[in-house]
Amino acid sequence: MLRITAIPGDNGKTCLKLEGRLVEPWVELLRQTCQAHRGELDLPLTLDLSAVGFANREGLRLLHHLQSEGINCASWPPFLKELSRQES
């Protein structure tokens, strides 16, 4: 399960707090949620990854792709950061 909570920030910025596991089918849900927030508001978006316990290969690929599109992925847990390094 993956919980995605939108937290309004300063200057209209939005932070999406992720909690749980970033695996299918939640990978596609996160992709769609990010597209909706960026498409509707066209404001900077940050993903708070501090409560993500695990991400599979598809989840890590999505996070890297979102970063390449300018979405800030913040507060990587050490385990997730290590998985990300191995995937790169």
C-alpha positions in Angstrom: 0.0 0.0 0.0 1.1 3.6 -0.7 -0.5 6.6 0.9 0.0 9.9 -0.9 -0.8 13.0 1.0 -0.7 16.5 -0.5 0.7 19.1 1.9 0.5 22.7 0.8 3.7 24.6 1.3 5.0 28.2 1.1 4.5 30.2 -2.1 2.0 27.7 -3.5 4.5 24.9 -3.6 3.1 21.4 -3.0 4.8 18.5 -1.2 3.5 15.0 -1.7 4.3 12.9 1.4 4.6 9.2 0.4 4.1 6.5 3.0 4.4 2.8 2.4 5.8 0.7 -0.5 6.4 2.1 -4.0 5.6 -1.0 -6.0 3.0 -1.8 -8.7 0.2 -0.7 -8.9 1.2 2.3 -6.8 4.0 3.3 -9.2 1.4 4.3 -11.9 -0.7 6.0 -9.2 2.2 8.1 -8.2 3.0 9.0 -11.9 -0.6 10.1 -12.4 -0.7 12.0 -9.2 2.5 13.9 -10.1 1.2 14.7 -13.6 -2.1 16.0 -12.2 -0.4 18.3 -9.6 2.1 19.6 -12.1 -0.4 19.9 -14.9 -3.1 21.7 -12.9 -1.0 24.0 -10.9 2.3 24.3 -12.8 4.1 24.8 -9.5 7.2 23.2 -8.1 6.5 19.8 -6.6 8.5 18.0 -3.9 8.1 14.3 -2.9 8.8 13.5 0.7 10.2 10.0 0.7 11.0 9.8 4.5 8.2 7.2 5.1 8.8 5.0 2.1 9.9 1.6 3.4 10.6 -0.1 0.0 10.6 0.6 -3.7 11.1 -2.0 -6.4 12.9 -1.4 -9.7 9.9 0.3 -11.4 9.4 2.5 -8.4 13.1 3.6 -8.4 13.0 4.2 -12.1 10.0 6.4 -11.7 11.7 8.4 -8.9 14.7 9.0 -11.1 12.5 10.0 -14.1 10.5 12.4 -11.9 13.8 14.0 -10.7 14.9 14.4 -14.3 11.6 16.3 -14.9 12.4 18.7 -12.1 10.5 17.2 -9.3 12.5 17.3 -6.0 12.7 13.9 -4.2 13.6 14.7 -0.6 14.3 12.9 2.6 15.4 9.6 1.1 15.6 6.9 3.8 19.0 5.3 4.0 17.7 1.9 2.7 15.9 3.5 -0.2 19.0 5.6 -1.1 21.1 2.5 -1.2 18.6 0.7 -3.4 18.6 3.7 -5.7 22.4 3.6 -5.9 22.4 0.0 -6.9 19.8 0.6 -9.5 21.7 3.5 -11.2 
